[in-house]
Amino acid sequence: MSTKNCPETTRQKMINMMYLVLTAMLALNVASEVLESFRIIDASLIQTLNNVNKKNEQIYGSFDAAYLQNPTKVKEWKDKSDQVKLKTNELVTKIKDLKEKLAMASGGIVLHAPGSDYVLELEDPVLINSKGDTIVIKKEDDLNTPSEIMIQQKKATELKNDIIEYREFLGSFLEEGSTLKDNIIKQLDTSDPKIDLKEGGEKKSWEILHFESKPLIAVITMLSKTQIDIQNAETNIITTLYSQIDEKSFKFNKLGARILAKSTYVLEGDQFEAEIFLAAEDTTQLPEIFVGGSKLAMREGKGIYKASASTAGTFKWGGLIKYKAPDGNTKDYKFEGEYQVGKPSATISPTKMNVLYMGIANPIKVSAAGVASENLELTVSNGRYEKNGDDFLVYPSKLDALGKITTISVVANMNKEKRPMGSMVFRVKEVPDPLATIGGKNGGTLKKEELMAEDGLFADLKDFDFDLKFTVTQFDVSFSGAYVKTTSSKSNKFTDEQKGFFSKLNQGSIIFIDNIMAKGGDGSNRPLAPISFKIK
């Protein structure tokens, strides 16, 4: 019933007032219990965090001890663990500083501050900052300061980005799809929560969910949990890295001597070089290698053997590898090998014919025994050259019909030295003149209908191996009969006037074509020999 129909009495008003007071007291009592629960949880988290720290320090200590015993084997993994330690400490320090900022903004007290006469009570909630000072949390029920700092000042967003970066950093040490990597992604999850339809379907961010309108002690507890998540992830990563020391150690059950030579074919006057090593060796234990009774110098676990190649021929060599087995005994492993020494030589051959032509690219193929094509260079006494894949293109600059001034020499780049491999003399000739043709004919008889079917005059290089084209640029056509008529074309095409005369030609008529000029792909302009045809 409404108050209008049933007015409140004085007694009813008193009862209502008492109800409100009791409800408020009950609410305060529940809030106090919740805050106390957060204090207990945070204290428990800090104790757990200390235990995780001790465990991680023990693992880092194990890295240090293993490194002292075998630096070569452990260095890679210790370096990675040091990176993890540094990155973790940076992030944890940021979180501690954030806790301190929240506590001090809410009236917190630093016990070690000069002039502080505060007496710490057992029930006072406290936190330890990154400098090791104790800070008393005075307003653990403060709702405004955490929201201001975490949401308005975007410290929650900064923290989220730091966690994402840290998570990706740890993931870089693990293979994609591994169980541990998936666990770390879940452990350090910062994704926004799913929309809860029961709460009106309101979308919340990770930051809002954990830090908006939360009492100070709840926010600090959340940050403590984040610290534990981070350092638990640290534990998983460094434990995995430590296990890799033995997993990645070189393991083998069969030993054998091997020889790796730079080349088994060397030139007279050059030097033969080879690496002798024990197959599947553990590079943290170096064997001793002897050739001819002399101990070899070592490079990255391999013996380096060098011998002067003073004369041509095939040479055998060998020696002994001494290796300390796991049982402490030294075992001997013999090895043998051979190498060839040859005299410097080179083959230089034009890929078209045994002559070079002016004005065009002359393909040259060059080879030298025991030398890769990319290590060969040319010198050309008459002209220049350029590389064309594995071959060369030579461009002579002067005619040399007798081959007196044109020499192509080959040089090999071997062991950072240039070695002469041989040379060859070439002749240099002019590209031959093409022949003027109509319908592929250079003269003779031609049917009238064949002549009428052609468009013009063409220049053909007969029996020339290079793909060089010439184009007729002008010509004159003369017709014989009762009178002589001459017409000109300034291209390779017959003019309309010329085609008109062709249509009037009779059997036995003679056409004469001269003043023919053609331009070639080499840039030259050539006068071509006249041609004539008799119409049949």
C-alpha positions as CSV (number, residue, x, y, z in Angstrom):
1,M,0.0,0.0,0.0
2,S,1.1,3.5,-0.6
3,T,2.0,6.0,2.1
4,K,-0.9,8.2,0.9
5,N,-3.4,5.5,1.8
6,C,-1.6,4.4,4.9
7,P,0.5,7.1,6.5
8,E,3.6,6.2,8.5
9,T,3.3,6.4,12.3
10,T,6.0,7.7,14.6
11,R,6.8,4.1,15.6
12,Q,7.1,3.0,12.0
13,K,9.5,5.8,11.2
14,M,11.6,4.7,14.1
15,I,11.7,1.1,12.9
16,N,12.7,2.2,9.4
17,M,15.5,4.3,10.8
18,M,16.9,1.4,12.8
19,Y,16.7,-0.8,9.8
20,L,18.8,1.6,7.8
21,V,21.4,1.8,10.5
22,L,21.6,-2.0,10.9
23,T,21.9,-2.4,7.1
24,A,24.7,0.1,7.0
25,M,26.5,-1.6,9.9
26,L,26.1,-5.0,8.2
27,A,27.5,-3.5,5.0
28,L,30.5,-2.1,6.9
29,N,31.0,-5.4,8.6
30,V,31.0,-7.3,5.2
31,A,33.4,-4.7,3.7
32,S,35.8,-5.1,6.6
33,E,35.8,-8.9,6.2
34,V,36.5,-8.6,2.4
35,L,39.4,-6.2,3.0
36,E,40.8,-8.6,5.6
37,S,40.5,-11.4,3.2
38,F,42.5,-9.5,0.6
39,R,45.2,-8.7,3.2
40,I,45.5,-12.4,4.0
41,I,45.6,-13.4,0.3
42,D,48.3,-10.7,-0.4
43,A,50.4,-11.8,2.5
44,S,50.2,-15.4,1.2
45,L,51.1,-14.4,-2.3
46,I,54.1,-12.5,-1.0
47,Q,55.3,-15.6,0.8
48,T,54.8,-17.7,-2.3
49,L,56.6,-15.1,-4.3
50,N,59.6,-15.3,-2.0
51,N,59.7,-19.1,-2.4
52,V,59.6,-18.7,-6.2
53,N,62.4,-16.2,-6.0
54,K,64.5,-18.7,-4.0
55,K,63.9,-21.4,-6.5
56,N,64.8,-19.2,-9.5
57,E,68.0,-18.1,-7.8
58,Q,69.0,-21.7,-7.2
59,I,68.5,-22.4,-11.0
60,Y,70.6,-19.3,-11.9
61,G,73.2,-20.6,-9.5
62,S,73.2,-23.9,-11.3
63,F,73.9,-22.1,-14.6
64,D,76.9,-20.3,-13.0
65,A,78.3,-23.6,-11.6
66,A,77.9,-25.4,-15.0
67,Y,79.5,-22.5,-16.8
68,L,82.6,-22.6,-14.6
69,Q,83.0,-26.4,-15.4
70,N,82.5,-26.1,-19.1
71,P,82.1,-22.5,-20.5
72,T,82.0,-23.7,-24.2
73,K,79.1,-26.0,-23.7
74,V,77.1,-23.8,-21.3
75,K,77.7,-20.3,-22.6
76,E,74.8,-20.2,-25.1
77,W,72.2,-21.3,-22.6
78,K,73.6,-19.2,-19.7
79,D,73.5,-16.1,-22.0
80,K,69.8,-16.8,-22.7
81,S,69.0,-17.3,-19.0
82,D,70.8,-14.0,-18.2
83,Q,68.5,-12.3,-20.7
84,V,65.4,-13.8,-19.0
85,K,66.7,-12.7,-15.6
86,L,67.3,-9.1,-16.7
87,K,63.9,-8.9,-18.5
88,T,62.0,-10.4,-15.5
89,N,63.7,-8.1,-13.0
90,E,62.8,-5.0,-15.1
91,L,59.2,-6.0,-15.2
92,V,58.9,-7.0,-11.5
93,T,60.6,-3.7,-10.5
94,K,58.0,-1.8,-12.5
95,I,55.2,-3.6,-10.7
96,K,56.8,-2.9,-7.3
97,D,57.1,0.8,-8.2
98,L,53.5,0.8,-9.3
99,K,52.4,-0.7,-5.9
100,E,54.5,2.0,-4.1
101,K,52.9,4.8,-6.2
102,L,49.4,3.5,-5.4
103,A,50.1,3.1,-1.6
104,M,51.8,6.5,-1.3
105,A,49.0,8.3,-3.2
106,S,46.6,6.9,-0.7
107,G,48.5,8.3,2.3
108,G,51.0,5.5,2.8
109,I,53.9,5.8,5.2
110,V,57.6,4.8,4.5
111,L,58.9,3.5,7.8
112,H,62.5,4.2,6.9
113,A,61.8,7.8,5.9
114,P,63.7,10.4,7.9
115,G,61.7,11.7,10.8
116,S,59.2,9.0,10.7
117,D,58.0,8.0,14.2
118,Y,55.2,5.7,13.1
119,V,54.9,2.5,15.2
120,L,54.0,-0.5,13.0
121,E,51.0,-2.5,14.3
122,L,50.7,-6.3,13.6
123,E,47.4,-5.8,11.7
124,D,48.7,-3.0,9.5
125,P,48.9,-4.0,5.8
126,V,52.4,-3.3,4.4
127,L,54.3,-3.8,1.1
128,I,58.1,-3.8,0.3
129,N,59.2,-1.5,-2.4
130,S,61.9,-2.1,-5.0
131,K,64.5,-0.4,-2.7
132,G,63.6,-2.8,0.2
133,D,61.8,-0.1,2.3
134,T,58.6,-1.1,4.1
135,I,55.5,1.0,3.2
136,V,52.4,1.0,5.4
137,I,49.1,1.0,3.5
138,K,46.8,3.4,5.3
139,K,43.7,3.5,3.1
140,E,43.2,-0.1,1.9
141,D,39.5,0.6,1.1
142,D,40.4,3.6,-1.1
143,L,38.4,3.2,-4.4
144,N,39.3,6.5,-6.0
145,T,43.1,6.5,-6.1
146,P,43.5,3.1,-7.9
147,S,41.0,4.1,-10.5
148,E,42.7,7.5,-11.0
149,I,46.2,6.0,-11.4
150,M,45.4,2.7,-13.2
151,I,42.6,3.9,-15.5
152,Q,42.8,7.6,-15.9
153,Q,46.6,7.8,-16.0
154,K,46.6,4.6,-18.1
155,K,49.1,2.7,-15.8
156,A,47.0,-0.4,-16.3
157,T,47.4,-0.1,-20.1
158,E,51.2,0.4,-19.7
159,L,51.3,-2.7,-17.5
160,K,49.3,-4.7,-20.0
161,N,51.7,-3.8,-22.8
162,D,54.7,-4.7,-20.7
163,I,53.2,-8.1,-19.9
164,I,52.5,-8.7,-23.6
165,E,56.1,-7.8,-24.6
166,Y,57.4,-10.0,-21.8
167,R,55.2,-12.9,-22.9
168,E,56.4,-12.6,-26.5
169,F,60.0,-12.4,-25.3
170,L,59.7,-15.7,-23.4
171,G,57.9,-17.3,-26.3
172,S,60.9,-16.5,-28.5
173,F,62.8,-19.2,-26.7
174,L,60.2,-21.9,-27.4
175,E,59.1,-23.7,-30.5
176,E,55.7,-22.8,-32.0
177,G,52.9,-25.0,-30.7
178,S,54.9,-26.4,-27.7
179,T,52.8,-27.1,-24.6
180,L,55.0,-24.8,-22.5
181,K,54.5,-21.9,-24.9
182,D,50.7,-22.4,-24.8
183,N,50.8,-22.5,-21.0
184,I,52.8,-19.3,-20.7
185,I,50.4,-17.5,-23.1
186,K,47.5,-18.6,-20.8
187,Q,49.4,-17.8,-17.7
188,L,50.1,-14.2,-18.8
189,D,46.8,-13.7,-20.6
190,T,45.8,-10.0,-20.9
191,S,42.9,-10.4,-23.3
192,D,39.6,-8.7,-22.7
193,P,36.9,-10.8,-20.9
194,K,34.0,-12.2,-22.8
195,I,30.7,-10.2,-22.6
196,D,28.5,-11.4,-19.7
197,L,24.9,-11.3,-20.7
198,K,23.8,-11.7,-17.1
199,E,25.5,-8.3,-16.3
200,G,23.7,-6.5,-19.2
201,G,26.1,-7.5,-21.9
202,E,28.5,-4.6,-21.1
203,K,31.9,-5.0,-22.8
204,K,34.8,-4.6,-20.4
205,S,38.5,-4.3,-21.1
206,W,41.2,-6.2,-19.1
207,E,42.2,-3.0,-17.4
208,I,38.6,-2.1,-16.4
209,L,37.9,-5.7,-15.1
210,H,40.9,-5.7,-12.7
211,F,41.5,-2.1,-11.7
212,E,38.4,0.1,-12.0
213,S,36.4,0.9,-8.8
214,K,38.4,-1.7,-6.8
215,P,39.7,-1.0,-3.3
216,L,43.4,-0.3,-3.0
217,I,44.2,-3.6,-1.2
218,A,42.4,-5.6,-3.9
219,V,44.5,-3.8,-6.6
220,I,47.7,-4.4,-4.7
221,T,46.8,-8.1,-4.3
222,M,46.1,-8.3,-8.1
223,L,49.5,-6.9,-8.8
224,S,51.1,-9.4,-6.4
225,K,49.4,-12.2,-8.3
226,T,50.8,-10.8,-11.5
227,Q,54.3,-10.9,-10.0
228,I,53.9,-14.5,-9.2
229,D,52.5,-15.3,-12.7
230,I,55.6,-13.6,-14.2
231,Q,58.1,-15.3,-12.0
232,N,56.5,-18.7,-12.4
233,A,56.8,-18.2,-16.2
234,E,60.4,-17.3,-15.5
235,T,60.9,-20.5,-13.6
236,N,59.5,-22.6,-16.5
237,I,61.7,-20.9,-19.1
238,I,65.0,-21.1,-17.2
239,T,64.3,-24.7,-16.2
240,T,63.8,-25.5,-19.9
241,L,67.0,-23.6,-20.9
242,Y,69.0,-25.5,-18.2
243,S,67.8,-28.8,-19.5
244,Q,69.0,-27.9,-23.0
245,I,72.6,-27.9,-21.8
246,D,72.7,-31.7,-21.8
247,E,70.0,-32.1,-24.5
248,K,72.0,-30.1,-27.0
249,S,75.4,-31.6,-26.0
250,F,77.1,-33.5,-28.8
251,K,76.3,-37.2,-28.4
252,F,77.8,-39.9,-30.5
253,N,78.5,-43.7,-30.4
254,K,80.8,-44.0,-33.3
255,L,84.0,-42.2,-34.1
256,G,85.8,-41.8,-37.4
257,A,88.5,-39.6,-38.9
258,R,87.4,-37.3,-41.7
259,I,89.3,-35.0,-44.1
260,L,87.7,-31.8,-45.6
261,A,90.0,-30.3,-48.2
262,K,89.3,-26.9,-49.8
263,S,90.1,-28.6,-53.1
264,T,91.6,-32.0,-54.0
265,Y,93.0,-30.4,-57.2
266,V,95.6,-27.6,-56.8
267,L,97.9,-25.8,-59.3
268,E,101.6,-26.2,-59.4
269,G,103.1,-23.4,-57.2
270,D,100.0,-23.2,-55.1
271,Q,99.2,-24.6,-51.7
272,F,97.1,-27.6,-50.7
273,E,94.9,-27.1,-47.6
274,A,92.6,-29.5,-45.7
275,E,90.8,-29.8,-42.4
276,I,91.1,-33.1,-40.5
277,F,88.5,-33.7,-37.9
278,L,86.9,-36.5,-35.9
279,A,83.3,-37.1,-37.2
280,A,80.6,-36.4,-34.6
281,E,83.2,-34.9,-32.2
282,D,82.3,-33.0,-29.1
283,T,83.8,-29.6,-29.8
284,T,84.2,-28.9,-26.1
285,Q,86.9,-31.6,-26.1
286,L,89.6,-31.1,-28.7
287,P,91.5,-34.1,-30.1
288,E,95.2,-34.0,-31.0
289,I,95.9,-34.5,-34.7
290,F,99.3,-35.6,-36.1
291,V,100.5,-35.7,-39.7
292,G,104.0,-37.1,-40.4
293,G,104.7,-37.0,-36.7
294,S,104.0,-33.2,-36.4
295,K,101.1,-31.9,-34.3
296,L,98.7,-29.7,-36.3
297,A,97.4,-26.3,-35.3
298,M,93.6,-26.4,-34.4
299,R,90.8,-24.2,-35.7
300,E,87.3,-24.7,-34.2
301,G,88.0,-28.2,-33.2
302,K,89.6,-29.2,-36.5
303,G,93.3,-29.7,-37.4
304,I,94.6,-27.6,-40.3
305,Y,97.0,-29.3,-42.7
306,K,98.9,-27.4,-45.4
307,A,101.4,-28.7,-48.0
308,S,103.2,-26.9,-50.7
309,A,102.3,-28.0,-54.2
310,S,105.7,-27.6,-55.9
311,T,105.3,-30.3,-58.6
312,A,102.5,-31.8,-60.6
313,G,101.2,-35.2,-59.7
314,T,99.0,-37.2,-57.2
315,F,100.1,-37.2,-53.6
316,K,99.0,-39.5,-50.7
317,W,99.1,-38.4,-47.1
318,G,97.8,-39.5,-43.7
319,G,98.2,-39.3,-39.9
320,L,96.7,-40.0,-36.5
321,I,94.0,-38.5,-34.3
322,K,94.3,-39.0,-30.6
323,Y,91.0,-38.5,-28.7
324,K,90.2,-38.8,-25.0
325,A,87.2,-41.2,-24.5
326,P,84.6,-40.7,-21.7
327,D,86.3,-43.4,-19.7
328,G,89.5,-41.3,-19.6
329,N,91.5,-43.5,-21.9
330,T,93.1,-42.1,-25.1
331,K,92.2,-43.8,-28.4
332,D,94.0,-43.5,-31.7
333,Y,92.2,-43.1,-35.1
334,K,94.2,-43.3,-38.3
335,F,93.3,-41.4,-41.5
336,E,94.5,-41.3,-45.1
337,G,93.9,-39.0,-48.1
338,E,95.3,-37.8,-51.4
339,Y,95.3,-34.7,-53.6
340,Q,96.3,-33.8,-57.1
341,V,98.5,-31.0,-58.3
342,G,98.1,-29.9,-61.9
343,K,99.8,-27.3,-64.1
344,P,98.0,-24.0,-64.8
345,S,95.9,-24.2,-67.9
346,A,92.8,-22.5,-69.5
347,T,90.5,-23.1,-72.4
348,I,89.3,-20.1,-74.3
349,S,86.8,-20.7,-77.1
350,P,84.4,-18.4,-79.0
351,T,81.0,-19.9,-78.8
352,K,80.2,-19.0,-82.5
353,M,83.4,-19.4,-84.6
354,N,87.1,-18.9,-84.3
355,V,87.0,-15.1,-85.0
356,L,85.7,-11.9,-83.4
357,Y,83.6,-9.4,-85.2
358,M,83.6,-5.6,-84.8
359,G,80.6,-3.8,-83.4
360,I,78.8,-6.7,-81.9
361,A,78.9,-8.8,-78.6
362,N,81.0,-11.9,-79.2
363,P,80.1,-14.7,-76.8
364,I,83.3,-16.3,-75.3
365,K,83.3,-19.4,-73.1
366,V,86.2,-19.8,-70.7
367,S,87.1,-22.7,-68.4
368,A,90.1,-23.6,-66.3
369,A,90.7,-27.0,-64.6
370,G,89.9,-26.9,-60.9
371,V,88.6,-23.3,-60.9
372,A,84.9,-22.3,-60.7
373,S,83.7,-20.0,-63.4
374,E,82.8,-17.2,-61.0
375,N,86.5,-17.0,-60.0
376,L,87.7,-16.4,-63.6
377,E,88.5,-13.0,-65.1
378,L,89.5,-11.8,-68.5
379,T,91.9,-9.2,-69.9
380,V,91.3,-8.1,-73.5
381,S,94.1,-6.2,-75.3
382,N,91.8,-5.0,-78.1
383,G,88.5,-3.8,-76.7
384,R,86.5,-4.7,-73.6
385,Y,84.4,-7.5,-72.1
386,E,81.5,-8.0,-69.7
387,K,80.2,-11.0,-67.8
388,N,77.2,-12.9,-69.2
389,G,76.2,-15.5,-66.7
390,D,79.0,-18.1,-66.6
391,D,80.3,-16.8,-70.0
392,F,81.7,-13.5,-71.3
393,L,80.8,-11.0,-74.1
394,V,83.8,-9.5,-75.9
395,Y,83.6,-6.2,-77.8
396,P,86.7,-5.5,-80.0
397,S,87.6,-1.9,-80.6
398,K,89.8,-2.3,-83.8
399,L,90.0,-4.5,-86.8
400,D,92.7,-7.1,-86.6
401,A,92.4,-9.4,-89.7
402,L,95.8,-11.0,-89.0
403,G,95.4,-11.5,-85.3
404,K,98.4,-9.4,-84.2
405,I,97.0,-7.1,-81.5
406,T,94.0,-9.1,-80.1
407,T,94.8,-11.3,-77.1
408,I,92.4,-12.6,-74.5
409,S,94.0,-13.7,-71.3
410,V,92.5,-15.6,-68.3
411,V,93.2,-14.9,-64.7
412,A,92.0,-17.1,-61.8
413,N,91.2,-15.7,-58.3
414,M,92.6,-18.4,-56.0
415,N,93.3,-18.1,-52.3
416,K,93.1,-14.3,-52.5
417,E,95.7,-14.2,-55.3
418,K,95.3,-13.7,-59.1
419,R,96.9,-16.6,-61.0
420,P,97.4,-16.4,-64.8
421,M,95.8,-19.4,-66.5
422,G,96.6,-18.9,-70.2
423,S,95.8,-16.7,-73.2
424,M,94.8,-16.9,-76.8
425,V,95.2,-14.7,-79.9
426,F,92.1,-13.8,-82.0
427,R,91.4,-12.2,-85.4
428,V,88.9,-9.3,-85.6
429,K,86.9,-8.9,-88.8
430,E,84.1,-6.7,-90.0
431,V,80.6,-8.2,-90.1
432,P,80.1,-9.2,-93.7
433,D,77.7,-7.2,-95.9
434,P,74.2,-8.7,-96.2
435,L,72.6,-9.5,-99.6
436,A,69.5,-7.6,-100.9
437,T,66.7,-10.0,-101.6
438,I,63.1,-10.1,-102.9
439,G,61.1,-13.1,-101.8
440,G,64.4,-14.7,-100.6
441,K,66.0,-14.4,-104.0
442,N,69.1,-12.3,-104.7
443,G,68.5,-12.1,-108.5
444,G,67.6,-14.3,-111.5
445,T,64.1,-14.8,-112.8
446,L,60.9,-13.9,-110.9
447,K,57.2,-14.4,-111.8
448,K,55.2,-11.2,-112.0
449,E,52.7,-12.5,-109.4
450,E,55.5,-13.3,-107.0
451,L,56.8,-9.8,-107.4
452,M,53.3,-8.3,-106.8
453,A,53.0,-10.4,-103.6
454,E,56.1,-9.0,-102.0
455,D,56.0,-5.8,-99.8
456,G,59.6,-4.7,-100.3
457,L,63.3,-5.3,-100.2
458,F,65.1,-7.3,-97.4
459,A,68.7,-7.7,-96.3
460,D,69.9,-11.2,-95.5
461,L,73.2,-12.2,-93.8
462,K,73.8,-15.6,-95.5
463,D,75.5,-18.3,-93.4
464,F,76.3,-15.9,-90.5
465,D,76.1,-17.5,-87.1
466,F,75.3,-14.4,-85.1
467,D,71.8,-13.2,-84.7
468,L,72.4,-9.8,-86.3
469,K,69.7,-8.0,-88.3
470,F,70.0,-5.5,-91.2
471,T,67.2,-3.3,-92.4
472,V,67.1,-1.7,-95.9
473,T,66.7,2.0,-95.5
474,Q,66.5,3.1,-99.2
475,F,66.7,1.8,-102.8
476,D,66.0,2.7,-106.5
477,V,64.1,0.6,-109.0
478,S,64.7,0.9,-112.7
479,F,62.4,-0.6,-115.3
480,S,63.6,-1.5,-118.9
481,G,61.4,-1.6,-122.0
482,A,60.6,0.9,-124.6
483,Y,62.1,3.4,-122.2
484,V,63.9,3.4,-118.8
485,K,62.0,4.6,-115.7
486,T,63.6,4.9,-112.2
487,T,61.7,5.3,-108.9
488,S,63.0,5.6,-105.4
489,S,62.0,4.3,-101.9
490,K,63.2,5.8,-98.6
491,S,62.4,2.6,-96.7
492,N,62.5,-1.1,-97.3
493,K,58.9,-1.0,-98.7
494,F,57.9,-0.7,-102.4
495,T,56.1,2.6,-103.1
496,D,52.7,2.7,-104.6
497,E,54.3,4.1,-107.8
498,Q,56.7,1.1,-108.0
499,K,53.8,-1.3,-107.4
500,G,51.9,0.4,-110.3
501,F,54.8,-0.2,-112.6
502,F,55.1,-3.8,-111.5
503,S,51.5,-4.4,-112.6
504,K,52.3,-3.3,-116.1
505,L,55.4,-5.5,-116.6
506,N,55.4,-8.0,-119.4
507,Q,57.2,-11.3,-119.7
508,G,60.8,-10.7,-120.4
509,S,60.9,-7.3,-118.7
510,I,64.0,-6.5,-116.6
511,I,63.9,-4.6,-113.2
512,F,67.1,-3.3,-111.8
513,I,67.5,-2.3,-108.1
514,D,70.5,-0.3,-107.0
515,N,71.5,2.5,-104.6
516,I,70.6,0.1,-101.8
517,M,71.5,1.1,-98.2
518,A,71.0,-1.0,-95.1
519,K,71.5,-0.3,-91.4
520,G,72.7,-3.1,-89.1
521,G,72.2,-4.0,-85.4
522,D,75.9,-3.1,-85.0
523,G,75.0,0.5,-85.9
524,S,76.7,0.5,-89.3
525,N,75.2,1.7,-92.5
526,R,76.2,-0.5,-95.5
527,P,75.8,0.0,-99.3
528,L,74.6,-3.3,-100.7
529,A,75.3,-4.8,-104.1
530,P,72.7,-4.1,-106.9
531,I,70.3,-6.9,-107.9
532,S,68.2,-7.5,-111.0
533,F,65.4,-9.8,-112.0
534,K,63.9,-10.9,-115.3
535,I,60.1,-11.3,-115.3
536,K,59.0,-14.7,-116.6
